[in-house]
Amino acid sequence: MSEDIRISMFEVVGSPFCVASDDGEKIHKHLDAALRENQEVVLSFHNVTALTGAFLSAAIGQLYGTFSEEKIQSLLKVEDAKPDDLGLLRSAVNNAKLYFKNPERFKQAIREVMGDEVGDV
């Protein structure tokens, strides 16, 4: 079996600030490609000093719309994450799993709260 793919969030983003969803998309592209090839991947949080749920939702959460939970859990590992980072990650993953279980329900709830302000969610 080939060696794990290692992805450094710090290196891909080019900063210790992993906060913007656009930067999360950069990570997502790498993760998505690895999972499509059934390749084990290690995501490193080394040197990351700021992290947001929006970043993690874009980077990891949206994987749950494409891949099974079992596949993600078996192929994706994280390292060098602080306890607070792991808490944010768990929250992003749990929200993604709930969303992708029934996306229309979430969209309808947003429409009910926001009304016509949101347009086509």
N, C-alpha and C positions, 0 to 999 in steps of 0.2 A: 504494500500500500504506500502511496506517496506521502510525503511529509505534509503536515498541516499548513494551510495558508495562514499567515499572520498579518493582521491588519492593525496598524497603529492609528488610533483616532487622531492623535497629536500630529502625526506625519501627514495624513490625508487632508486634514483640515488646515494644517499649517499654522496652528495656534493652540494654546492650552485652553482656549475658550470654545467649547463645544455647546453652543447655545442656539444657533440659528437653524431652522428647519432646512434651509438650502444646503447647509453644511452636512446635515443629517442625510440628505439625499445622496451626497457624495459617498458616504459610508454605505448606504443602502445599495448602491450600484455594485460595490465590491461584494457585499454579502449575498446579494441576489445571484450574481454570477457564480459564486462558489457553491451555493446551495443547488443551483440548477445542474451543476456538474457533480452533485453528490460528494462534494469535497468538504472535509472537516476544516473549520475555520476558527481561529482564535482571535478574538477582538480585544486589543489591549487598550486599557484606560490610562496607561502610564503617561505621566506629565500633564494630564487633563486637570485643570484647576477650577473650571466652571462648567457646569452641565445643566441642561434643562430638559424637562419632559418633552417639549416640542422637538428638540434635537433627537431624542431617543425614539419618539414616535415615528419620526421620518426615517431614522436609520434602521430601527429594528421592528417597531410596531407594525409597519405596513407589510413586513414579511408574512404576517399571519393572514393576509388577504390572498397570498399566493401559495404558501406552503403549509403543510399540516403542522400542528403543534409538535407531534412526535418527531418529524423530520428536523425541525428547528432545534429541538432539545437534543437530538442525537448528534447534530453536526456543528452547532454553534456553541462555543465556549467563550467565557470572558475571563480576563485576568487583570490584575492590578487595579481593581475597582474598590473604592472606599465604601464603607457601609452606607453612607448617604447616597452614593452613586447607585448601589445595588437596590436601595429603596425606590429611587426614581425609576430604575429599570423595571423593577417588579410592577410598579404602577403603570408604566407605559405599556408593558406586555399585557397586564390584566385588562386595561382599557381597550387595547387592540383586539383581544380575544372576544370581549363583549361586543364591540362594534361589528367585527366581521361575522359574528354569529347571526346578527340580524341588522344589517346596515340601514335598511329602510325604516326600521323602528327609531333609530337614532336621528335620521334625517327628518322624520315626522315630528319628533320631539323638538328639534331645533326650529322647525317651521312654526310649531305651536307657540314657542316662547318668543321667537323673533318676528313672527308675522311675515309680511312682504319684504322686510328689510334685507333678508338673506338671498332673495332671488331663487335660483335653482340650486339647491344644496345637493 
